[in-house]
Amino acid sequence: MFVVVGATGNTGSAVADTLLSRKQPVRVVVRSADKGVAWKAKGAEIAVASLDDVSALSKAFEGAKGVYLLVPPNYGASAWLADQRSRMDRAAEAVKKSGMQHVVFLSSVGGHIPEGTGPIRALRYGEQALGTAAKSMTILRPCYFMENWVPGIGMAKGQGVLPTFIAPSAKIPMIATDDIGRIGAEQLMAGSHGRQVVEMAGPEEYSPDQVAVTLSQILGKSVSAQHAPLSAVVPTFKSFGFSDEAAKLFEEMYRSFSTGAIGYEQPGSVIRGRVTLAEALKGFVKAG
């Protein structure tokens, strides 16, 4: 039995779907029974628990060979780092109490870097907290999600511009969450002994200009990447409902990305995904 936390999200659903397609027994952890109905119809077992309830979460983990674990953030929290670290601590406590054999934890590129990485700092803390609680642990460190372009598609359709805090010509690693989930499921099935880090990227690097060109082809209209200054990060994210601290952490992260301060720990051993940027964007446009 494999447990999947976050099955209602992008990567978690891909993990659960991959496991079920390969005839593996799956238990999905959901916050309420109604969120598990569709998964039960697919053949998954359902456990109702939240990351705030260590007892229920520990029970959901019991008897499983491995768990895919992500710790969703509450970006509205005023003391965001402290709040997220508390969530990581509770997840680690549940892992320890359950006697879970193998944790596959969703972290991020740059998880090995101690400072200057914005919200990635909370994931680094999670790597360490869970590492002391789990008997064996696989850390997934993906790069920029292709899904991060979804909020800009409406503006691309309506105004022909694609806003970005990344320099338009800068090629960076991007990966589809379907690939993250597939790789995560494969790591669960493979099992683990000790601690290992799996860094990943898409088939190739892409720039915002390439995203805009690809959207132009899909939408049948001209789209151009519009570079927003880093000074706009905080007001933009606060307009999304992020707290002041959370917004400032994202400014820190984008600044570090812009200077090349955030990267892979082992660039030569990055696992490449299969989903191309064009395939991902076609799916996003169709779904929208």
C-alpha positions as CSV (number, residue, x, y, z in Angstrom):
1,M,0.0,0.0,0.0
2,F,1.2,3.5,-0.9
3,V,-0.2,6.6,0.6
4,V,-0.5,9.9,-1.3
5,V,-0.9,13.2,0.4
6,G,-2.1,16.0,-1.9
7,A,-4.1,13.9,-4.4
8,T,-6.4,16.7,-5.1
9,G,-3.5,18.8,-6.4
10,N,-1.4,18.6,-9.5
11,T,1.5,16.5,-8.5
12,G,-0.3,14.3,-6.0
13,S,-3.0,13.4,-8.5
14,A,-0.3,12.4,-11.0
15,V,1.3,10.2,-8.4
16,A,-1.9,8.5,-7.5
17,D,-3.0,8.0,-11.1
18,T,0.4,6.6,-12.0
19,L,0.3,4.1,-9.1
20,L,-3.3,3.0,-9.9
21,S,-2.4,2.6,-13.6
22,R,0.3,0.2,-12.6
23,K,-2.0,-1.8,-10.4
24,Q,-0.6,-0.6,-7.1
25,P,-2.8,-0.3,-4.0
26,V,-3.2,3.3,-3.1
27,R,-4.6,5.2,-0.1
28,V,-5.2,8.9,-0.7
29,V,-5.3,11.4,2.2
30,V,-8.0,14.0,1.8
31,R,-9.4,16.7,4.2
32,S,-13.0,15.7,3.8
33,A,-14.8,12.5,2.6
34,D,-16.4,14.3,-0.4
35,K,-12.9,15.1,-1.8
36,G,-12.2,11.3,-1.9
37,V,-15.3,10.2,-3.9
38,A,-13.6,10.4,-7.3
39,W,-10.6,8.5,-6.0
40,K,-12.7,5.8,-4.4
41,A,-14.4,5.3,-7.8
42,K,-10.9,4.8,-9.3
43,G,-10.2,2.1,-6.8
44,A,-8.2,4.0,-4.1
45,E,-8.7,3.7,-0.4
46,I,-9.6,6.9,1.3
47,A,-8.3,8.3,4.6
48,V,-9.6,11.6,6.0
49,A,-7.0,13.7,7.7
50,S,-5.3,17.1,7.7
51,L,-1.8,18.2,8.3
52,D,-3.0,19.9,11.4
53,D,-4.1,16.6,13.0
54,V,-1.0,14.5,13.8
55,S,-3.1,11.6,15.2
56,A,-5.3,11.2,12.1
57,L,-2.4,11.7,9.7
58,S,-0.3,9.1,11.6
59,K,-3.2,6.7,11.3
60,A,-3.5,7.3,7.6
61,F,0.2,6.4,7.2
62,E,0.1,3.2,9.2
63,G,0.8,-0.1,7.4
64,A,2.0,1.6,4.2
65,K,5.2,0.9,2.4
66,G,5.7,4.5,1.4
67,V,4.1,7.9,1.3
68,Y,4.2,10.7,-1.2
69,L,4.2,13.8,0.9
70,L,3.9,17.5,0.1
71,V,3.1,20.2,2.7
72,P,0.7,22.7,1.2
73,P,1.4,26.3,2.1
74,N,-1.0,28.9,3.6
75,Y,0.3,32.0,1.8
76,G,-2.0,34.2,3.8
77,A,-0.2,33.5,7.1
78,S,1.4,36.6,8.4
79,A,4.4,34.7,9.9
80,W,4.7,32.5,6.8
81,L,8.0,30.8,7.4
82,A,7.2,29.9,11.0
83,D,3.8,28.6,10.0
84,Q,5.2,26.4,7.3
85,R,7.9,25.1,9.5
86,S,5.2,24.1,12.1
87,R,3.4,22.2,9.3
88,M,6.6,20.4,8.4
89,D,7.1,19.5,12.1
90,R,3.6,18.0,12.4
91,A,4.1,16.0,9.2
92,A,7.4,14.7,10.6
93,E,5.8,13.8,13.8
94,A,3.1,11.8,12.0
95,V,5.7,10.0,9.9
96,K,7.7,9.1,13.1
97,K,4.6,7.9,15.0
98,S,3.4,5.8,12.1
99,G,6.6,3.9,11.6
100,M,6.5,4.8,7.9
101,Q,9.3,3.0,6.0
102,H,9.8,5.4,3.0
103,V,8.9,9.1,2.5
104,V,9.0,10.7,-1.0
105,F,9.0,14.4,-0.2
106,L,8.2,17.1,-2.7
107,S,10.9,19.8,-2.2
108,S,12.3,22.2,-4.8
109,V,15.4,23.0,-6.8
110,G,17.7,24.9,-4.4
111,G,16.6,22.9,-1.4
112,H,20.2,22.4,-0.4
113,I,20.9,26.2,-0.2
114,P,20.6,27.6,3.3
115,E,19.7,31.2,2.7
116,G,18.4,33.7,0.1
117,T,15.9,31.3,-1.6
118,G,12.6,32.7,-0.4
119,P,9.9,30.1,0.2
120,I,12.3,27.3,-0.7
121,R,13.8,27.9,2.8
122,A,10.7,26.2,4.3
123,L,11.2,23.2,2.0
124,R,14.8,22.9,3.1
125,Y,13.6,22.9,6.7
126,G,11.1,20.1,5.7
127,E,13.9,18.0,4.1
128,Q,15.8,18.2,7.4
129,A,12.8,17.6,9.7
130,L,11.4,14.7,7.8
131,G,14.9,13.3,7.3
132,T,15.2,12.8,11.1
133,A,11.8,11.2,11.3
134,A,11.7,8.9,8.2
135,K,13.6,5.5,8.1
136,S,14.4,6.3,4.5
137,M,13.7,9.3,2.4
138,T,13.7,10.4,-1.3
139,I,13.7,14.1,-1.8
140,L,12.2,15.4,-5.1
141,R,13.7,18.7,-6.2
142,P,11.9,19.9,-9.4
143,C,12.4,23.2,-11.1
144,Y,9.9,25.8,-12.3
145,F,6.5,24.3,-12.9
146,M,5.1,24.7,-16.4
147,E,1.7,25.1,-14.6
148,N,3.0,28.4,-13.3
149,W,2.1,29.9,-16.7
150,V,-1.6,29.1,-16.4
151,P,-2.6,32.3,-14.6
152,G,-1.1,34.4,-17.5
153,I,-3.0,32.6,-20.2
154,G,-6.1,34.8,-19.8
155,M,-4.0,37.9,-20.4
156,A,-2.3,36.3,-23.3
157,K,-5.8,35.5,-24.8
158,G,-7.2,38.9,-24.1
159,Q,-4.3,41.3,-24.4
160,G,-1.6,39.4,-26.3
161,V,0.9,39.8,-23.4
162,L,2.4,37.2,-21.1
163,P,3.6,38.8,-17.8
164,T,6.7,37.4,-16.3
165,F,9.3,38.2,-13.6
166,I,11.8,36.1,-15.5
167,A,13.9,37.8,-18.2
168,P,12.1,37.0,-21.5
169,S,15.2,35.6,-23.2
170,A,16.5,33.6,-20.2
171,K,16.3,29.8,-20.7
172,I,15.5,28.1,-17.5
173,P,14.5,24.5,-16.5
174,M,10.8,23.9,-16.5
175,I,8.8,20.7,-15.8
176,A,5.2,19.6,-16.0
177,T,3.6,18.4,-12.8
178,D,2.6,15.2,-14.6
179,D,6.3,14.3,-14.9
180,I,6.9,15.2,-11.3
181,G,4.1,12.9,-10.2
182,R,5.2,10.0,-12.5
183,I,8.7,10.2,-11.2
184,G,7.5,10.4,-7.6
185,A,5.4,7.3,-8.1
186,E,8.3,5.4,-9.7
187,Q,10.5,6.4,-6.7
188,L,7.8,5.0,-4.3
189,M,7.6,1.7,-6.2
190,A,11.4,1.4,-6.3
191,G,11.7,1.9,-2.6
192,S,14.7,3.4,-0.8
193,H,17.4,2.8,1.7
194,G,18.7,5.9,3.4
195,R,18.6,9.3,1.9
196,Q,18.6,10.2,-1.8
197,V,18.0,13.4,-3.7
198,V,16.2,13.3,-7.1
199,E,16.6,16.5,-9.1
200,M,14.5,16.9,-12.2
201,A,13.7,19.1,-15.2
202,G,11.7,18.9,-18.4
203,P,13.0,17.7,-21.7
204,E,14.9,20.9,-22.3
205,E,15.2,24.5,-21.0
206,Y,12.8,27.1,-22.1
207,S,12.5,30.9,-22.0
208,P,9.5,33.1,-21.4
209,D,9.9,34.2,-25.1
210,Q,9.5,30.6,-26.1
211,V,6.4,30.3,-23.9
212,A,4.9,33.3,-25.7
213,V,5.7,32.0,-29.2
214,T,4.2,28.7,-28.4
215,L,1.1,30.3,-27.0
216,S,0.9,32.4,-30.2
217,Q,0.8,29.2,-32.2
218,I,-1.8,27.6,-30.0
219,L,-4.1,30.6,-29.8
220,G,-3.6,31.8,-33.3
221,K,-2.8,35.3,-32.2
222,S,0.4,37.2,-31.4
223,V,1.6,36.9,-27.8
224,S,4.7,38.6,-26.4
225,A,6.4,38.1,-23.1
226,Q,6.2,41.2,-20.9
227,H,9.0,41.6,-18.3
228,A,7.8,42.9,-15.0
229,P,10.4,44.5,-12.6
230,L,11.2,42.7,-9.4
231,S,9.8,45.7,-7.5
232,A,6.4,44.6,-8.7
233,V,6.6,41.1,-7.1
234,V,5.4,42.1,-3.6
235,P,2.4,44.2,-4.7
236,T,1.5,41.5,-7.3
237,F,1.5,38.7,-4.8
238,K,-0.2,40.7,-2.1
239,S,-3.0,41.3,-4.6
240,F,-3.3,37.5,-4.8
241,G,-4.0,37.4,-1.0
242,F,-0.4,36.6,0.0
243,S,0.8,38.1,3.4
244,D,3.5,40.7,3.4
245,E,6.1,38.2,4.5
246,A,5.1,35.6,1.9
247,A,5.2,38.2,-0.9
248,K,8.7,39.4,0.2
249,L,9.9,35.8,0.2
250,F,8.8,35.4,-3.4
251,E,10.7,38.6,-4.3
252,E,13.8,37.1,-2.6
253,M,13.4,33.9,-4.6
254,Y,12.9,35.7,-8.0
255,R,15.9,37.9,-7.3
256,S,18.1,34.9,-6.5
257,F,16.9,33.1,-9.7
258,S,17.7,36.3,-11.7
259,T,21.3,36.2,-10.5
260,G,21.7,32.5,-10.9
261,A,22.1,31.9,-7.2
262,I,19.5,29.1,-7.2
263,G,20.4,25.9,-9.1
264,Y,20.8,22.2,-8.8
265,E,23.0,20.5,-6.2
266,Q,24.1,17.9,-8.8
267,P,23.6,19.3,-12.3
268,G,25.1,16.3,-14.0
269,S,22.5,13.8,-12.6
270,V,19.2,15.7,-13.3
271,I,16.3,13.4,-14.4
272,R,14.6,14.6,-17.5
273,G,10.8,14.6,-17.9
274,R,8.9,13.7,-21.0
275,V,6.2,16.4,-21.3
276,T,7.3,19.2,-23.7
277,L,6.3,22.8,-23.2
278,A,4.1,22.7,-26.2
279,E,2.2,19.7,-25.0
280,A,1.7,21.2,-21.5
281,L,0.5,24.6,-22.9
282,K,-1.9,22.9,-25.2
283,G,-3.4,21.0,-22.3
284,F,-3.7,24.2,-20.2
285,V,-5.4,26.2,-23.0
286,K,-7.8,23.3,-23.6
287,A,-8.6,22.9,-19.9
288,G,-9.2,26.7,-19.6
